[in-house]
Amino acid sequence: MLYYTQLIFIKEGQEDKFNLFESHVLPLLERHNGTLLYRVRPTDDCVIETSMDKPYEVHLVSFPAREDFEAYAKDNDRLKYMHLKEASIEKALLIEGKML
C-alpha cells in the first residue's frame, strides 16, 4: 500500500474553484482503488511550528500500487476539470510514502 500526502496552497479568493474541482475528482478515487483517508483544513491555532506557509488543505490518500495512483492522475474524467485546479492552486507539495 502506498500513501500520498498533498499539501495544497490556494490562490487567494479561488477557494470556490478549488472546491468545485475537488467535488468532481475525489469521487474518482474509488475507480482506481484509491481511498481518501484524511482531508483536513488546518487552522492557525492547530499549527505548532512551521517554516512555510499554512496550506489550505492537507490530503492523505492510499492506493494499493503506484500504477493505481498514476491511472487516477491520468483519468480522462479527472483531466476534464484540471482547468479548475490550475486556476485555483498556487502550489502543491506531494509526498509518497509507505506504512512502516
C-alpha positions in Angstrom: 0.0 0.0 0.0 1.3 3.5 -0.9 0.2 6.7 0.7 0.2 10.1 -0.8 0.1 13.3 1.3 -0.6 16.5 -0.5 -0.3 20.0 1.0 -2.4 22.3 -1.2 -1.9 26.1 -1.3 -4.7 28.0 -2.9 -4.6 31.3 -4.8 -6.3 34.0 -2.7 -10.1 34.1 -3.5 -10.1 30.9 -5.5 -11.4 28.6 -2.9 -14.8 28.0 -4.7 -13.0 26.9 -7.9 -10.8 24.5 -5.9 -13.8 23.1 -4.0 -15.6 22.6 -7.3 -12.5 20.7 -8.7 -12.5 18.5 -5.6 -16.2 17.7 -5.8 -15.6 16.3 -9.3 -12.3 14.4 -8.8 -12.4 13.0 -5.3 -15.2 10.5 -6.2 -13.0 9.1 -8.9 -10.5 7.8 -6.4 -12.6 4.6 -5.9 -12.5 3.9 -9.6 -8.7 3.4 -9.2 -8.7 1.6 -5.9 -7.9 4.8 -4.0 -9.1 5.8 -0.6 -9.3 9.3 0.9 -8.1 8.8 4.4 -7.9 12.5 5.5 -9.0 15.8 4.1 -8.1 18.5 6.6 -8.2 22.3 6.6 -5.6 23.4 9.2 -6.3 26.5 11.2 -3.7 28.9 12.6 -4.3 27.6 16.1 -3.6 24.0 15.2 -0.1 24.7 13.7 2.5 24.2 16.4 5.5 25.2 14.3 6.3 25.8 10.7 8.9 27.2 8.3 6.4 27.5 5.4 3.0 28.9 4.7 -0.1 27.2 6.1 -1.7 25.0 3.4 -5.4 25.5 2.6 -5.9 21.7 2.8 -4.0 18.6 3.5 -5.0 15.3 1.9 -3.9 11.8 2.7 -4.9 9.1 0.2 -3.9 5.5 -0.3 -3.6 3.3 -3.3 -2.5 -0.4 -3.5 0.1 0.4 -6.1 1.7 3.3 -7.9 0.0 2.2 -11.1 -3.4 2.9 -9.5 -2.3 6.4 -8.5 -1.0 7.1 -12.0 -4.2 5.8 -13.5 -6.2 8.2 -11.3 -3.9 11.1 -12.2 -4.5 10.3 -16.0 -8.2 9.6 -15.7 -10.0 11.4 -18.6 -12.9 12.3 -16.3 -10.4 13.9 -13.9 -8.5 15.7 -16.7 -11.7 17.5 -17.8 -11.6 19.5 -14.6 -7.8 20.3 -14.5 -8.6 23.9 -15.6 -10.2 24.4 -12.2 -7.2 23.1 -10.4 -4.8 25.2 -12.5 -6.9 28.3 -11.8 -7.1 27.8 -8.1 -3.9 26.2 -6.8 -0.8 28.3 -6.2 1.3 25.3 -5.4 1.1 21.8 -4.0 3.6 19.5 -2.3 3.0 15.8 -3.0 4.8 13.2 -0.7 4.7 9.5 -1.4 5.2 7.1 1.5 4.7 3.6 2.9 3.4 2.4 6.3 6.3 1.1 8.4 
